[in-house]
Amino acid sequence: MKAAGLALTLAAAALLSACVVAPVPRAGYYGGGYGDGAEIIVDAPPPAPYAEVVPVAPYPGAVWIGGYWGWRGGRHQWVPGYYERPHPGYRYEPNRWENRGGRWHLRIGGWIRL
């Protein structure tokens, strides 16, 4: 009985050791306006803004990119904010939802040339 339990524990450990946790890559856009034309359009309005606690900047001049309500799996999902290095000659335009004719459009933000 002990051998079966030990074998099960070792098998579970082997399976779990294959898991990899990696940070989500941060996409950016450098240009004169919003993204590449891809747009998310839904019928459900986003929830009320989420009050994020902004952590202390990790280095001088760090720019806080606030979180927003994204759309994934058929529902709104909070995408947390993060710090990013500043981009001289650019300003950051945040992601935002716009109501157009009763449908909600997610305008993707990014770095906009000044």
QUIGIQUI-V751181 format. One record per residue. N is the residue number from 1. RES is the residue in one small letter. SS is DSSP state (hx for helix, st for strand, lp for the rest). Layout:
# QUIGIQUI-V751181
[[N RES SS] [N RES SS]]
This chain:
# QUIGIQUI-V751181
[[1 m lp] [2 k hx] [3 a hx] [4 a hx] [5 g hx] [6 l hx] [7 a hx] [8 l hx] [9 t hx] [10 l hx] [11 a hx] [12 a hx] [13 a hx] [14 a hx] [15 l hx] [16 l hx] [17 s lp] [18 a lp] [19 c lp] [20 v lp] [21 v lp] [22 a lp] [23 p lp] [24 v lp] [25 p lp] [26 r lp] [27 a lp] [28 g lp] [29 y lp] [30 y st] [31 g st] [32 g lp] [33 g lp] [34 y lp] [35 g lp] [36 d lp] [37 g lp] [38 a lp] [39 e lp] [40 i st] [41 i st] [42 v st] [43 d lp] [44 a lp] [45 p lp] [46 p lp] [47 p lp] [48 a lp] [49 p lp] [50 y lp] [51 a lp] [52 e lp] [53 v lp] [54 v lp] [55 p lp] [56 v lp] [57 a lp] [58 p lp] [59 y lp] [60 p lp] [61 g lp] [62 a lp] [63 v st] [64 w st] [65 i st] [66 g lp] [67 g lp] [68 y st] [69 w st] [70 g st] [71 w st] [72 r st] [73 g lp] [74 g lp] [75 r st] [76 h st] [77 q st] [78 w st] [79 v st] [80 p lp] [81 g lp] [82 y st] [83 y st] [84 e st] [85 r lp] [86 p lp] [87 h lp] [88 p lp] [89 g lp] [90 y st] [91 r st] [92 y st] [93 e st] [94 p lp] [95 n lp] [96 r st] [97 w st] [98 e st] [99 n st] [100 r st] [101 g lp] [102 g lp] [103 r st] [104 w st] [105 h st] [106 l st] [107 r st] [108 i lp] [109 g lp] [110 g st] [111 w st] [112 i st] [113 r st] [114 l lp]]
